[in-house]
C-alpha cells in the first residue's frame, strides 16, 4: 500500500485542522523518521509547477494549503459577482456571529453543529467578517466580528437594527400554537 498516497488523503480528510507528526506516525503505523521522510517526499511532489497545493507547518501541525503565488486567481473567485450571493450556510454563520460577536470558530461550530472553518474563510475573504483579536480560551483562538461591509450588505446603519431574537421566538411560538390548533381540528374532522 502506498503510504505517501494515504498521507495525501489524510491531509484532505483533516482539512483546516491539519495533521501532527504524531498523528501521521500513529495512523500510518510508522516511526518518526519514516513520517518525516514521507512528508518530505510529498512536499517535493507538490513543488512542481503543475501542482496548486503545498504543505506548510503551521504551529505544531502540517497543513495542505494553496500556493501563495496563485492567490490572485483565488481572489477572483471570491469576489466574482456570480459567487457574491450568500448561501444558507453563510447566512447562518453570519447570523451567529452578528448576535454573539466577538465569537470563536469553535463556538460557531457548536451553535451550527458542523465545522465552519471554510465558511469563516469565505466570509473573511468577502470582507463581511474579520478577526478582531484572540480569545483567552486555551489555544487562544481567533475572535470574529462582523464588519462595516456586513452592515452595508444588509442595508443597516448599525447592529442595533438587527431583528430582536426575542421577537422572532415569540412569532415562532405563535405560529407553532396556531399550527397545533388547526392540526387538532383537522384530526377531529377526519375522525
Secondary structure as a PSIPRED ss2 file (coil, helix, strand):
# PSIPRED VFORMAT (PSIPRED V4.0)

   1 X C   1.000  0.000  0.000
   2 X C   1.000  0.000  0.000
   3 X H   0.000  1.000  0.000
   4 X H   0.000  1.000  0.000
   5 X H   0.000  1.000  0.000
   6 X H   0.000  1.000  0.000
   7 X H   0.000  1.000  0.000
   8 X H   0.000  1.000  0.000
   9 X H   0.000  1.000  0.000
  10 X H   0.000  1.000  0.000
  11 X H   0.000  1.000  0.000
  12 X H   0.000  1.000  0.000
  13 X H   0.000  1.000  0.000
  14 X H   0.000  1.000  0.000
  15 X H   0.000  1.000  0.000
  16 X H   0.000  1.000  0.000
  17 X H   0.000  1.000  0.000
  18 X C   1.000  0.000  0.000
  19 X E   0.000  0.000  1.000
  20 X C   1.000  0.000  0.000
  21 X H   0.000  1.000  0.000
  22 X H   0.000  1.000  0.000
  23 X H   0.000  1.000  0.000
  24 X H   0.000  1.000  0.000
  25 X H   0.000  1.000  0.000
  26 X H   0.000  1.000  0.000
  27 X H   0.000  1.000  0.000
  28 X H   0.000  1.000  0.000
  29 X C   1.000  0.000  0.000
  30 X C   1.000  0.000  0.000
  31 X C   1.000  0.000  0.000
  32 X H   0.000  1.000  0.000
  33 X H   0.000  1.000  0.000
  34 X H   0.000  1.000  0.000
  35 X H   0.000  1.000  0.000
  36 X H   0.000  1.000  0.000
  37 X H   0.000  1.000  0.000
  38 X H   0.000  1.000  0.000
  39 X H   0.000  1.000  0.000
  40 X H   0.000  1.000  0.000
  41 X H   0.000  1.000  0.000
  42 X H   0.000  1.000  0.000
  43 X H   0.000  1.000  0.000
  44 X H   0.000  1.000  0.000
  45 X H   0.000  1.000  0.000
  46 X H   0.000  1.000  0.000
  47 X H   0.000  1.000  0.000
  48 X C   1.000  0.000  0.000
  49 X C   1.000  0.000  0.000
  50 X C   1.000  0.000  0.000
  51 X C   1.000  0.000  0.000
  52 X C   1.000  0.000  0.000
  53 X E   0.000  0.000  1.000
  54 X E   0.000  0.000  1.000
  55 X E   0.000  0.000  1.000
  56 X E   0.000  0.000  1.000
  57 X E   0.000  0.000  1.000
  58 X E   0.000  0.000  1.000
  59 X C   1.000  0.000  0.000
  60 X C   1.000  0.000  0.000
  61 X E   0.000  0.000  1.000
  62 X E   0.000  0.000  1.000
  63 X E   0.000  0.000  1.000
  64 X E   0.000  0.000  1.000
  65 X E   0.000  0.000  1.000
  66 X E   0.000  0.000  1.000
  67 X C   1.000  0.000  0.000
  68 X H   0.000  1.000  0.000
  69 X H   0.000  1.000  0.000
  70 X H   0.000  1.000  0.000
  71 X H   0.000  1.000  0.000
  72 X H   0.000  1.000  0.000
  73 X H   0.000  1.000  0.000
  74 X H   0.000  1.000  0.000
  75 X H   0.000  1.000  0.000
  76 X H   0.000  1.000  0.000
  77 X H   0.000  1.000  0.000
  78 X H   0.000  1.000  0.000
  79 X H   0.000  1.000  0.000
  80 X C   1.000  0.000  0.000
  81 X H   0.000  1.000  0.000
  82 X H   0.000  1.000  0.000
  83 X H   0.000  1.000  0.000
  84 X H   0.000  1.000  0.000
  85 X C   1.000  0.000  0.000
  86 X C   1.000  0.000  0.000
  87 X C   1.000  0.000  0.000
  88 X H   0.000  1.000  0.000
  89 X H   0.000  1.000  0.000
  90 X H   0.000  1.000  0.000
  91 X H   0.000  1.000  0.000
  92 X H   0.000  1.000  0.000
  93 X H   0.000  1.000  0.000
  94 X H   0.000  1.000  0.000
  95 X H   0.000  1.000  0.000
  96 X H   0.000  1.000  0.000
  97 X H   0.000  1.000  0.000
  98 X H   0.000  1.000  0.000
  99 X H   0.000  1.000  0.000
 100 X H   0.000  1.000  0.000
 101 X C   1.000  0.000  0.000
 102 X C   1.000  0.000  0.000
 103 X E   0.000  0.000  1.000
 104 X E   0.000  0.000  1.000
 105 X H   0.000  1.000  0.000
 106 X H   0.000  1.000  0.000
 107 X H   0.000  1.000  0.000
 108 X H   0.000  1.000  0.000
 109 X H   0.000  1.000  0.000
 110 X H   0.000  1.000  0.000
 111 X H   0.000  1.000  0.000
 112 X H   0.000  1.000  0.000
 113 X C   1.000  0.000  0.000
 114 X C   1.000  0.000  0.000
 115 X C   1.000  0.000  0.000
 116 X C   1.000  0.000  0.000
 117 X H   0.000  1.000  0.000
 118 X H   0.000  1.000  0.000
 119 X H   0.000  1.000  0.000
 120 X H   0.000  1.000  0.000
 121 X H   0.000  1.000  0.000
 122 X H   0.000  1.000  0.000
 123 X H   0.000  1.000  0.000
 124 X H   0.000  1.000  0.000
 125 X H   0.000  1.000  0.000
 126 X H   0.000  1.000  0.000
 127 X C   1.000  0.000  0.000
 128 X C   1.000  0.000  0.000
 129 X E   0.000  0.000  1.000
 130 X E   0.000  0.000  1.000
 131 X E   0.000  0.000  1.000
 132 X E   0.000  0.000  1.000
 133 X E   0.000  0.000  1.000
 134 X E   0.000  0.000  1.000
 135 X C   1.000  0.000  0.000
 136 X C   1.000  0.000  0.000
 137 X C   1.000  0.000  0.000
 138 X C   1.000  0.000  0.000
 139 X C   1.000  0.000  0.000
 140 X C   1.000  0.000  0.000
 141 X C   1.000  0.000  0.000
 142 X E   0.000  0.000  1.000
 143 X E   0.000  0.000  1.000
 144 X E   0.000  0.000  1.000
 145 X E   0.000  0.000  1.000
 146 X E   0.000  0.000  1.000
 147 X C   1.000  0.000  0.000
 148 X H   0.000  1.000  0.000
 149 X H   0.000  1.000  0.000
 150 X H   0.000  1.000  0.000
 151 X H   0.000  1.000  0.000
 152 X H   0.000  1.000  0.000
 153 X H   0.000  1.000  0.000
 154 X C   1.000  0.000  0.000
 155 X C   1.000  0.000  0.000
 156 X C   1.000  0.000  0.000
 157 X C   1.000  0.000  0.000
 158 X C   1.000  0.000  0.000
 159 X H   0.000  1.000  0.000
 160 X H   0.000  1.000  0.000
 161 X H   0.000  1.000  0.000
 162 X C   1.000  0.000  0.000
 163 X C   1.000  0.000  0.000
 164 X C   1.000  0.000  0.000
 165 X H   0.000  1.000  0.000
 166 X H   0.000  1.000  0.000
 167 X H   0.000  1.000  0.000
 168 X H   0.000  1.000  0.000
 169 X H   0.000  1.000  0.000
 170 X H   0.000  1.000  0.000
 171 X H   0.000  1.000  0.000
 172 X H   0.000  1.000  0.000
 173 X H   0.000  1.000  0.000
 174 X H   0.000  1.000  0.000
 175 X H   0.000  1.000  0.000
 176 X H   0.000  1.000  0.000
 177 X H   0.000  1.000  0.000
 178 X H   0.000  1.000  0.000
 179 X H   0.000  1.000  0.000
 180 X H   0.000  1.000  0.000
 181 X H   0.000  1.000  0.000
 182 X H   0.000  1.000  0.000
 183 X H   0.000  1.000  0.000
 184 X H   0.000  1.000  0.000
 185 X H   0.000  1.000  0.000
 186 X H   0.000  1.000  0.000
 187 X H   0.000  1.000  0.000
 188 X H   0.000  1.000  0.000
 189 X H   0.000  1.000  0.000
 190 X H   0.000  1.000  0.000
 191 X C   1.000  0.000  0.000
